[in-house]
Amino acid sequence: MIERQLVVFSGRSNPSFASSVASGLDREIGRLEVMKFSDGELSVEIGDNVRGRDVFLLQSTSAPGNDHLMELLITIDALKRASAGRITAVIPYFGYARQDRKLKPRVPITARLVADLLETAGADRVLTMELHAGQIMGFFHKPVDNLNALPVMVPYLRDKYGSEELVVVSPDMGGVERARQYATRLGNVSIAIIDKRRSGPNQVAEMKVVGEVKGKTAVIVDDMVDTGGTLGKAANALLEEGANKIIACCVHPVLSGSAAERLQGSQLEEVIVADTIALPAARRFEKLTVLSVVPLFAEAIRRIHGEDSISSLFR
């Protein structure tokens, strides 16, 4: 049996991340030309032979999310029609993940729709990181590997803040399990929860802290930071309850709108994120620390290609 050759392609959402992953695999990025027509339609052309190859296509569906998602789908279709042996959609940041259930009548479950589109386009499996909700993996009929950023985030937190008395804070009830995982790996520190009441999308009307944070360094952990408004209000609520300092550890730096300015002017000491989304200079700020998860993705791809277990990367 001939072993499938590993080939890496990159979309336009985060080319530097993809190049670093390819370098970690001792591979060159495959040739892929994306064309945009005057009416906004996209087309792609694969420049390398992919027949029978084990193809890994890297593309975060970050802003502009619709363009990057459509580019991903079109490229998967092109690879399928070019007789690729297996196509793995590597999506470091999975957009539309927050639309994972119906909270009121007559609304879509868009995360399920995206899963259906990826499978229809021809993806054989998906590799992603820190899905907003783990049940999204159940929307797929194909294998999904959901990497955890803990192996990168926890050592940094331990080295920088390990000598302080820590409390890990979940910004909502849905993130308690994530907070518990961080707390366990940081030495079984305590956890707290912020009970928030929303008045609309990205709008929080009221916050209450459940748990003891007085005299401690509070580490807010979440899967992403978007506008930064909720994070800033959470920091204020924790300080009012007597916390010494507030650190935010949010994997995906969506940072939409004026988030950079808002977070820089907040009570947060530091905002720690991963490099799953490309950040131009305009969205970077002094308090921001970007940690690389490239080694995790490179190792996961290596193990998927070699048909080895990657469960150890989740721990």
Summary of the structure (lengths in Angstrom):
residues: 315
radius of gyration: 20.2
end to end distance: 33.2
largest distance: 64.9
contacts: 1058
relative contact order: 0.13
helix: 34%
strand: 28%
